[in-house]
Amino acid sequence: MITMRRFLLELIFAALASIICVLYILFPEPHLMALFVFVAQPMFIFTILSFSIRMLKGARQKKVS
Amino acid sequence: MAKVSIKFRLKQEKFLKLNMRAMLETTQTIFISVFIIEIILVGWLILKGRNLNPTARWLSFIALAFIPLGFMVLGNYFIFENSKSVSSCAGCHVMQPIVNDMLAEESETLAAVHYKNNWIEEDQCYTCHTDYGLSGTFNAKLDGFGHLVRYITNAYSEPIKYRGVFPSNNCGSCHYEQDNFLEVEVHQNLMATFKTNAMSCMNCHGKAHPKDLKSASAKLPPHQSVAGLGKAENIQEIKEYILTLEK
């Protein structure tokens, strides 16, 4: 069974990246823009990819069993 | 092909820009609303979502794929649109003397004269410093990205200098069609030279920005600040403008 504990890192990354994103939207200054571009975006990409890969793997395993 | 009048083009541009401001304001509201949903979802999934039942699976898809993707798209849209504003350029302290000069009533540089006469209504830095066409916008964004990297890594020396030659066509995109430009004989004779960017307008018309850049903090009028963009008065302005078009 897939548990949310496996997605803990992704959930933390998604929350952190969202906080950076909102901070940049509210206070659009160069350092926050850089944080969004170089930190938040990679975090989002990691989250999306990792979640998708794990869900696909889970679905495949289900089919096999 | 029928020649589009400069007045009509400026009207069109103003309409598009006002819409863009309203869209930026909407983007901010969407961001904050979705952020609250995301935090609630993440908190709920960490605390309660031990087993991935179908509901939790859908919620985790929203929290870990759908919302992050939306944030990335909207965030990049916000960067692209917001980076056109004068307040965004003034955000880096190295730009503040240039912006200060542009805003100064007593300054006679080209940028200041254009600003105080309201010849360019909004996004004055972006309007002059972006080459026209899609490649112009792309190159401007690429330059801006380079500026951001250099600024945050402190890889620059002050005072900053403009690299390369300012293209005459950037001035020409507004001036080439104006009667008072075409009336000048020298302009007519040199038109081909201007269009190939072989001669700079500044050779005759002076510097666009001051040569001596003194550091000072930029004081932007409220309508230029990002917080004031697309507020209710702008939306009202858009409605009034649409009404004038319908008439």
Interface residues (C-beta under 8 A of the other chain):
Chain A: M1 I2 T3 M4 R5 F7 L8 E10 L11 A14 A15 A17 S18 I19 C21 V22 Y24 I25 L26 P28 E29 P30 H31 M33 A34 F36 V37 A40 Q41 F44 I45 T47 I48 F51 S52 M55
Chain B: T27 Q28 F31 I32 F35 E38 I39 V42 L45 I46 G49 R50 N51 L52 A56 R57 S60 F61 A63 L64 A65 I67 P68 L69 F71 M72 G75 F78 I79 N82 S88 G91 C92 L148 V149 Y151 I152 V226
